Amino acid sequence: MIELNKKYKLPSEFAEFIGLDYANSTSNKHKKESGQFFTPKLISDFMDDLTRPKSNKISILDPGCGTAILSCSLIEKLASKIEIKKLRLTLYETDLNVIKETKKVIEYLTKWLRKKGVNLNVIIKRQDFIIDNSSAFTTNSLFDLKEFTKFDYIISNPPYFKISKADIRAIIAKELIYGQPNIYSIFMGLSAKLLKPNGELIFITPRSFAAGNYFKAFRQSFFNSVSISRYTYF
Ligand SMILES: C[S@@+](CC[C@H](N)C(=O)[O-])C[C@H]1O[C@@H](n2cnc3c(N)ncnc32)[C@H](O)[C@@H]1O
């Protein structure tokens, strides 16, 4: 770790290095089946540059975190703009092998933040993001909403692959589904439900959600609670 600290100045640099190394060790089949394509640092920095800090007490959710490069970039940008007092980071990842690598990145990030006097409170959930938050789809009263943990920032490069309508995740998220669902849109729709008022969703996704009948139900639900303040087409 001492040598790595010398080589990589920022946690996001370390996360990118670890991610490349891990991606080299996995098959194309694994990548395709788990929708695992890591974000390059150039893109994660670009995404996170757009954030506007609103408070120095911050909660972040990174569903489908991989090596947590997006969270690292986001935290670096926020730390360069404000003095963070409280920081809570929640990560979801289903690939148990990559989680071993994510832990190294989190250790690095924790040390980096400690030098700045920031104590990182982190939880890594080795669960399916959709199944673990299924109750968000059944809640409809304001009273129930209070029971959820909600976030100031939700950042994600979600998995992309089609699932069948009989998949438990499609059943959980049925209000978003019409035709054959793609898991990325469920990540987006669910995240919108887990966002605090005035919070920010920062997602890199395909653009297929923006048009067509298949995503009509998704758009109706999603744009009921969020509005787009900026998009970039890659
Ligand atoms: C497109 S990759 C992005 C990884 C990372 N966010 C990044 O930007 O480099 C999506 C990640 O989500 C994970 N994943 C797939 N299905 C998931 C699920 N249902 N719940 C949580 N994570 C999932 C994959 O293992 C993969 O690491």
The ligand as a Gaussian input file, in Angstrom:
#p B3LYP/6-31G(d) Opt

LIG

0 1
 C      -21.266000      -1.480000     -16.111000
 S      -20.455000      -2.144000     -14.660000
 C      -19.918000      -0.626000     -13.922000
 C      -19.006000      -0.753000     -12.758000
 C      -18.617000       0.575000     -12.102000
 N      -19.791000       1.286000     -11.636000
 C      -17.877000       1.459000     -13.057000
 O      -18.441000       2.475000     -13.451000
 O      -16.723000       1.142000     -13.405000
 C      -21.862000      -2.662000     -13.675000
 C      -21.533000      -3.428000     -12.395000
 O      -22.771000      -3.803000     -11.777000
 C      -22.645000      -5.104000     -11.208000
 N      -24.014000      -5.688000     -11.145000
 C      -24.661000      -6.396000     -12.110000
 N      -25.908000      -6.699000     -11.719000
 C      -26.063000      -6.157000     -10.481000
 C      -27.137000      -6.126000      -9.542000
 N      -28.311000      -6.690000      -9.847000
 N      -26.962000      -5.487000      -8.349000
 C      -25.770000      -4.916000      -8.063000
 N      -24.719000      -4.913000      -8.908000
 C      -24.851000      -5.513000     -10.099000
 C      -21.692000      -5.832000     -12.147000
 O      -21.055000      -6.917000     -11.518000
 C      -20.735000      -4.707000     -12.563000
 O      -19.599000      -4.683000     -11.740000

